[in-house]
Amino acid sequence: MSATCVAALGCAPIDVESTVRLDPPSPAQEAAPVVVGGPQRVATDFRVEFIQLGPRLLVDVRELPRCAQARHQAVLRVETIERSSRGFVAWDFGLGTVAGGFAAFAFARPNAFGNRLIDDQGRVVYDNTAAWLTGGAFATLSAILLSAGVVNALRARDSVRYAEAREVLLDPPGACPDRDPKGEPASDRRLRLRLLDEGGEALELEAQTDASGRAAFVLPPWPGEAQGSVPAVLEIGVADADSGQWEERVPSFRLRAPWSGPPSSPDAHAGVADTREEGRE
């Protein structure tokens, strides 16, 4: 911060807004080759195998990572920086002009500020000391304000910066290489099972997968009157168990209802839910 800004009651606050866009490469960059990097993990699908034995539901959750090939191509990075002084520059120049005008008036009409005196011979004389002091003070203040206005106007100028950069482009995602096509166990993941009826959410249960990605739910008596099947959504917590967040892609399937009590010889109801299949619907 300059001495001019301090004397002018502080520098004007500058609001800065920056926008970045990527333009086609410059002629010097056109010869730069496209660099192909390795595959990057961009998303995760889930495959759930479930078995329902009356009110008991067993699930096996497996992660299916999706990867995309990364390509780095040359681009021209253009950053536009817009600055605003909130009108302080206008105030600096306005107040500086007013102060300068008052100082000019004090120097031009010193008698207006001087004390009217009568000497020993009866002549009227004026003491212009007050006029010179007042004019000098306002002239100094005007110079400070106008200097601050110039400094703040320079600080508030917009600017554009150009830089050579590389943009990362991802190919359409697919299966990750060197990974088990059947998926990896979703170990130590929080699970939240939501059973839905025609009016919306009706029941919610939670469980935790073990090291092999398996978990069990015990369904309480079904409160509704649905017969045949009930839609269910299995929400899966992110890998960081303490984050409290859930994966965006969650599998959904249908359970057999009702399950009021464990039958003597329950018929197993099994199935598979795969978010890859749901994404193609």
C-alpha positions in Angstrom: 0.0 0.0 0.0 1.5 3.4 -1.1 1.8 6.5 1.1 -0.7 8.2 -1.1 -3.3 5.5 -0.3 -2.7 5.9 3.4 -3.0 9.6 3.3 -6.2 9.4 1.4 -7.9 7.4 4.2 -6.9 4.0 2.7 -6.7 2.5 -0.7 -10.0 1.9 -2.5 -11.3 -1.7 -2.2 -11.0 -3.4 -5.5 -13.4 -6.2 -6.5 -11.8 -8.7 -8.8 -13.6 -11.2 -11.0 -11.6 -13.6 -13.1 -12.9 -15.8 -15.9 -10.9 -18.4 -17.8 -11.5 -19.8 -21.2 -9.5 -22.2 -23.4 -8.9 -21.1 -27.0 -7.4 -23.1 -29.8 -3.6 -23.3 -29.6 -1.4 -20.6 -30.9 0.7 -21.2 -34.1 3.7 -22.0 -31.9 1.7 -24.7 -30.1 0.1 -26.4 -33.1 3.1 -28.6 -33.6 2.9 -29.9 -30.1 1.9 -33.5 -30.0 -1.1 -34.9 -28.2 0.1 -36.7 -25.1 -1.9 -39.8 -24.2 -1.8 -40.6 -20.5 -2.9 -43.7 -18.6 -6.4 -44.6 -17.7 -8.0 -42.6 -14.9 -10.8 -43.8 -12.6 -13.7 -41.5 -13.2 -16.7 -43.3 -11.7 -17.8 -46.4 -9.9 -20.7 -48.8 -10.8 -22.0 -51.4 -8.4 -23.3 -54.9 -8.8 -25.4 -56.4 -6.1 -26.4 -60.0 -5.8 -29.2 -60.5 -3.3 -31.1 -63.4 -1.7 -34.3 -62.9 0.2 -35.4 -65.7 2.6 -38.7 -64.4 4.0 -37.8 -61.4 6.2 -34.0 -62.0 5.9 -32.1 -60.3 3.1 -28.5 -61.1 2.2 -26.6 -58.9 -0.2 -23.2 -59.1 -1.9 -22.0 -55.7 -3.0 -19.1 -55.4 -5.5 -17.5 -52.3 -7.0 -17.0 -52.0 -10.7 -14.6 -49.1 -11.4 -14.9 -47.2 -14.6 -11.9 -45.7 -16.2 -11.3 -43.3 -19.1 -8.2 -42.7 -21.2 -6.7 -39.2 -20.7 -5.4 -37.1 -23.6 -3.5 -33.9 -23.1 -3.7 -31.5 -25.9 -2.2 -28.0 -26.3 -4.5 -25.0 -25.7 -4.2 -21.3 -25.2 -5.4 -20.3 -21.7 -7.0 -16.8 -21.6 -7.7 -15.3 -18.2 -9.8 -12.1 -18.2 -9.5 -10.2 -15.0 -12.2 -7.5 -14.4 -11.7 -5.0 -11.6 -14.1 -2.5 -10.0 -13.3 0.2 -7.5 -17.0 0.5 -6.4 -17.0 4.2 -7.5 -14.2 5.3 -5.1 -12.2 6.7 -8.0 -15.0 9.1 -8.9 -15.2 10.2 -5.2 -11.4 10.8 -5.1 -11.5 13.0 -8.2 -14.7 14.7 -7.1 -13.5 15.6 -3.6 -10.0 16.5 -4.9 -11.6 18.9 -7.4 -13.7 20.5 -4.7 -10.8 20.9 -2.4 -8.6 22.4 -5.1 -11.3 24.9 -6.0 -11.7 26.0 -2.4 -7.9 26.4 -2.2 -7.9 28.5 -5.4 -10.6 30.7 -4.0 -8.6 31.2 -0.8 -5.5 32.3 -2.7 -7.5 34.5 -5.2 -9.6 36.2 -2.5 -7.5 36.2 0.6 -9.4 39.2 2.1 -12.4 36.9 2.4 -10.5 34.9 5.0 -8.3 37.6 6.5 -8.9 39.7 9.7 -9.9 43.3 9.0 -7.7 45.7 11.0 -7.3 49.4 11.3 -3.7 50.8 11.7 -2.6 53.9 13.7 -3.4 56.2 10.8 -6.9 54.9 10.4 -6.3 52.8 7.3 -8.0 49.4 6.8 -5.6 46.6 6.5 -6.0 42.8 6.3 -4.1 39.9 8.0 -4.1 37.2 5.2 -2.3 34.6 7.3 -5.6 32.6 7.7 -6.1 32.7 3.9 -2.7 31.3 3.2 -3.0 28.6 5.8 -6.5 27.6 4.6 -5.5 27.6 0.9 -2.3 25.6 1.6 -4.2 23.0 3.6 -6.9 22.5 1.0 -4.3 22.5 -1.8 -2.4 19.7 -0.1 -5.6 17.8 0.5 -6.6 18.2 -3.2 -3.2 16.9 -4.3 -3.5 13.9 -2.1 -7.1 13.1 -3.2 -6.2 13.5 -6.9 -3.1 11.3 -6.5 -5.1 8.7 -4.8 -7.6 8.8 -7.6 -4.9 8.2 -10.2 -3.4 5.3 -8.2 -6.8 3.7 -7.6 -7.7 4.1 -11.3 -4.5 2.3 -12.3 -5.3 -0.5 -9.8 -8.8 -0.9 -11.1 -7.7 -1.5 -14.7 -8.9 -4.7 -16.4 -6.3 -7.0 -17.8 -6.0 -10.2 -19.9 -3.4 -12.8 -19.4 -2.4 -15.4 -22.0 -0.6 -18.7 -21.2 0.2 -21.9 -23.0 -1.4 -24.8 -21.3 -2.7 -28.3 -21.9 -6.3 -29.4 -21.6 -7.1 -32.9 -20.3 -9.7 -34.7 -22.3 -11.2 -38.0 -21.2 -12.4 -40.6 -23.6 -15.8 -42.3 -23.0 -15.5 -44.3 -19.8 -15.3 -48.1 -19.8 -14.0 -51.0 -17.7 -10.7 -50.4 -16.0 -7.9 -52.6 -17.3 -6.2 -55.1 -15.0 -9.3 -55.2 -12.8 -11.5 -58.2 -12.0 -14.4 -58.0 -14.5 -16.7 -59.3 -11.8 -15.8 -56.4 -9.5 -14.1 -55.9 -6.2 -15.7 -56.4 -2.8 -17.2 -53.2 -1.4 -15.7 -53.8 2.0 -16.5 -51.8 5.1 -19.2 -49.8 3.4 -22.3 -48.4 5.1 -25.5 -49.6 3.4 -28.9 -48.0 3.7 -31.8 -50.0 2.3 -34.9 -48.0 1.5 -38.1 -49.8 0.7 -40.7 -47.7 -1.2 -44.4 -47.9 -1.6 -46.7 -46.1 -4.0 -46.7 -43.0 -1.8 -42.9 -42.8 -1.4 -40.4 -43.9 1.3 -41.9 -46.4 3.8 -39.0 -48.2 5.5 -35.3 -47.6 6.0 -32.7 -50.0 7.3 -28.9 -49.8 7.7 -26.1 -52.3 7.7 -22.3 -52.6 7.2 -20.5 -54.8 4.7 -17.7 -57.1 5.9 -14.3 -57.6 4.2 -15.9 -59.6 1.4 -18.6 -57.0 0.7 -21.5 -58.9 2.2 -24.1 -57.7 4.6 -27.5 -58.9 6.0 -30.7 -57.1 6.7 -33.6 -58.4 8.9 -36.8 -56.9 7.5 -39.5 -55.9 10.1 -43.1 -56.6 9.4 -44.2 -54.8 6.2 -46.5 -51.9 7.2 -48.2 -51.6 3.9 -50.7 -53.7 1.9 -48.4 -54.3 -1.1 -48.6 -57.8 -2.5 -46.2 -59.4 -4.9 -43.1 -57.2 -4.9 -41.8 -54.0 -3.4 -39.2 -51.6 -5.0 -36.0 -51.2 -3.0 -33.0 -48.9 -3.3 -29.7 -49.8 -1.8 -27.6 -46.7 -1.0 -23.9 -47.2 -0.6 -21.7 -45.0 1.5 -18.5 -43.6 0.1 -15.1 -45.2 0.9 -14.5 -42.7 3.7 -16.8 -44.0 6.4 -16.7 -40.7 8.4 -17.7 -38.4 5.5 -21.5 -39.2 5.9 -21.9 -39.1 2.1 -23.4 -41.6 -0.3 -22.6 -42.7 -3.8 -24.6 -41.1 -6.5 -25.1 -44.3 -8.5 -27.1 -46.8 -6.4 -28.6 -50.1 -7.5 -32.4 -50.7 -7.2 -34.2 -54.0 -7.2 -37.5 -55.5 -6.0 -38.3 -57.7 -3.0 -41.0 -60.1 -2.5 -43.8 -59.0 -0.1 -45.3 -59.6 2.3 -42.8 -61.2 4.7 -44.8 -61.0 7.9 -43.0 -63.9 9.5 -40.4 -66.5 8.7 -42.2 -69.4 6.9 -41.3 -72.9 7.7 -39.8 -73.6 4.3 -39.2 -70.2 2.7 -38.7 -70.0 -1.0 -35.6 -68.1 -1.9 -36.0 -65.0 -3.9 -32.8 -64.1 -5.6 -31.7 -61.5 -8.2 -29.0 -59.2 -9.4 -29.0 -55.4 -9.5 -26.4 -53.6 -11.7 -26.1 -49.8 -12.1 -24.5 -50.4 -15.5 -27.8 -51.9 -16.7 -29.8 -49.1 -15.1 -27.7 -46.5 -16.9 -28.6 -48.0 -20.3 -32.3 -47.8 -19.7 
